[in-house]
Amino acid sequence: MKLMTDSHPFRLEGDELGYGPAAYETMAKVILAFREPDTDVLFQYTNWDRDKDPHKESLMMDAAETFHAGAMLDPDHAISTAVKEILLRHYAPERDPQASQAVMDQLLAYFKEVPLDELNEELLRKIGAAVYEGYGTYTLEDEAEAAQAFVNGRLVDANTVWLLPNDRPVYLKNVLWYRVNAEEDIVRAFELTDWWFTCAVVDRNKPVEEYRYFLNYTEESAGAVLYVTAADRQHFKAVVVPRLKELLGEELG
């Protein structure tokens, strides 16, 4: 593992920490190495606007193809039900969906048997739109109830502040910043949301854009990288780096 301090943001790179659950506790300790008693660790949860996604059209067609191939998870059959109703309206609009379950089942079976390129283009687009609306995670409301409760119970602010170096995406809805100051809370955040994280270490009661540290853990072609943007670079080198060396020991080169 290498710590690169000759450029800014600083970089902590390497796969020695591992991936997934085996690395959660160590990564939580790494994050807490940046925290002082009067600061908060604020994790970022980003809500996206599904309708403004610039890739929406292609994603809709991908969704239709995936559903057609039977490769889409649909544990509560909500997506299948929506598709069956679209098929009924297309092939037998005079029928009542409530009294046509057997017919809808037959239409769904027929839909999956017919080659994709032989299906009506407008029908396929309607199905793609329905599947797209019911599949994927764009907002916190799309997450499991446990994740929603965890984030909402620790929520500090909701805004449109975009701290990452790339331009703010056009389909950004808002950003939720929630407090996770304890190791077990950080581990739980990994479990419920995402292992690849973005967070800010902020003086209590200050806006997130006035952070002390901004951390972005991501994956690049060379492997995992933790980007560290420091408001006070000397504090990082004098205080945080020794903590990281004590924590990671020989793993930190």
N, C-alpha and C positions, 0 to 999 in steps of 0.2 A: 504494500500500500504506500502511495506517495502523497506527500503534502507539498503542494507547489505554491510558494508565496512570492514568486518573482513577478507575478502579474495579478491584476484584480478584475473580477472576483478571484479569490483564492480557490484552489482546487484540491480536494481530497479524493483521490481516485484509486481504483483497484477493487477486485472482487473478493478480497480476503475476508471481508465481513460476511460473505455468503448472501444468499437470497431467501426471501420468504420468512416464515416463522422462526427458523433457526437463528436469524439475525436480528429479530425484533428488539430483544432486550439490549443488545450491544448498541444498536443504532439509537435507541432511546437515551442511553447514557451519553452517546456522542452529542445529541441535541442538547441535553442538559448541561454539558460542559460549557455552553455558550451563555447560560442563564445565571444572573445574579439574583439575590433575594428580593430586590425591588422591581424585578421584571417579570413579564409574562411570556410564555411560549404560546403563540397564536398560530394554530394550524389553519391552512386555507382549504375551504371547500368551494369549488366553483360551480355555479349554476349556469347552464347553457340554454339558449333559446333554440329549441328544436326546429322551429319554423324558419329561423334565419341561418341555419347551418348551410354554408356555401356548397357543401357536398350533398345536400338533401336529395336531389334528383337521382344521383348515382346510388346513394344509400337506399333509396326506395326500391330501385330495380334490384339491387343486391338482396334486399330483404325479401322481395317476391321470389327470387331465384332460390334463396336459402329455404324458404318455406316450402316451395314447390318440391325441392329435393328431400324434404322431410328431415332437414338437419337443424331445425330450430327448436330450442327448448320452449315448451309451452305447458308447464305443469298444471295450470288451472284451466287450460283450454280456452282462455279468453281470446287469444289470437285466432284459433280455429273457429270459434263461434262467430267472430267478426267476418272472417273470410267466407264462411258458409252463407251468411246473410247477404253478402255482396254477390255471391254466385247465384243465389235464389233470385235476387232483384234483376240480375242480368238475364238469366235463362227462363225464369217463370215469375215475372213481376206481379202477376195476378194472385199468386199464392200468399197465404198468411204464414209468416215464419213460425208463429206459435203452434201451428197445426201441420207443419211440413218438415219435421225433424228427419224423418226417414229420407225424404227427397234431398234435403241438404247434405245428409251423410253421403248419398250417392253422388251428388254433384262434387263434393270435396274429393271423393275417391277418383272420379273422372278427371278432375283438374290435375291431380297428381300423376295420373297415368299418361295424359296427353303431353307430347313434347312441348317444351317451352315456346319454341318458335312457331308453333301452330296455334297458340292461344291468341285471342283477341287482344290487340295492343292496349286499348283503352281499359279493358277488364283487368289486364295485368297491372296497369298503372294504379287502378283503384285498389287492387289487392296489395300492391307494394306500399301505397300510402297507409293503408290500415295496419299492415304488419309493422311498418316503420314507427307509427304512432304508439304501438303497444310493446315495442322492443327497444332495448338499450337504455342506458342511464344518462339522462341529461340534467336532472335536478335532484336535489336531496329527496324530494317526494317520490322519486323512482327507486330509492333505496329501501332496504328492509326497515321495518319499524324500529328495530334496535339501533340502527345507524342514525335514523332521524332523531330519536330520543337522545342519543349520545351527543350529537352535534348541537341540537337545540337547547339542551340542558346546560351547555357550556358556552353558548353564543355570547360574544362580546360586541360584535359589530357586523353590519351588512352594508356593503358599499360597492363601488365599481372601480376601486383602486387596483391598478394592474402593475405589479412590481417586477414581473419577469422581463428580460431584456427584449424579447420579441414584441412586435406591435400588438396592441390589444385586439383580440379577435372580434370580428363584426358580430358574432353570435353570442358574445358574453351577455348574460343576463345580470348577474351580480356575483359578488364574492362574499362568502360567510367566513368570518374569522372567529374561531372558538378556542377557548383556553384549555391547555393540557400541560400543567406544570409538574405533574407527578409522572414517574417512570411508568407506572401501571396504566395511566391514562393515555400516554403516548403509544404504548403497546396495543391498547384497546383501539385506538384510532387506526393503527395499521390493520388490525383485524377486521374492522368494520368498514373502512373506506378504501385506502390504497397504500401500498407499500412504498410507491414512488410519491414523495411528499414535497410540499412547499410550506414553509413556515417562517414567521418573523419573531424575533425576540425583541420585545418592546418595553420601554419603561411604563409602569402601570399608569393607566388613565391618559396615556398619550396616543395620538392617532397612529395607525399601523405604518403609515408612510414615513414616520419619524423613528423607524426601527434602529436598534443597535446592530442587529444582525439580521440578514435575510438569507435563508438556506433553501436551496433547491436541489433535491436528490433526483437524479435522472439517469437514463441509460444511453450511452453513446456507443459507437462502433467498437471502441477500445474497452468498453465495460462500464461499470457503475461509476458515477461521478457525483460528489457533493460539492456544489458551488456555494461559496461563502462570500457574501457581500457585507463588508464591515463599515460601519459609520466611523469607527475609530480603529484604524489599522494597527496602531501601536498596542492598544488593549488586546487585540487578537494575538499578536506575537508575544506579548509579555505575560498574558494571563491565560488565554484559551489554549494556545499551543502546548504549554506545559501540562495542562489538564488532559489534552488529547494524548500526549506522549505517555502519561501515567496510565491512562485507560487502555490504550492500544499497544503499548510496549514495543516489542520488536516488530510488530506488524506495521508500524508507522516509520517509513523510511525517509 
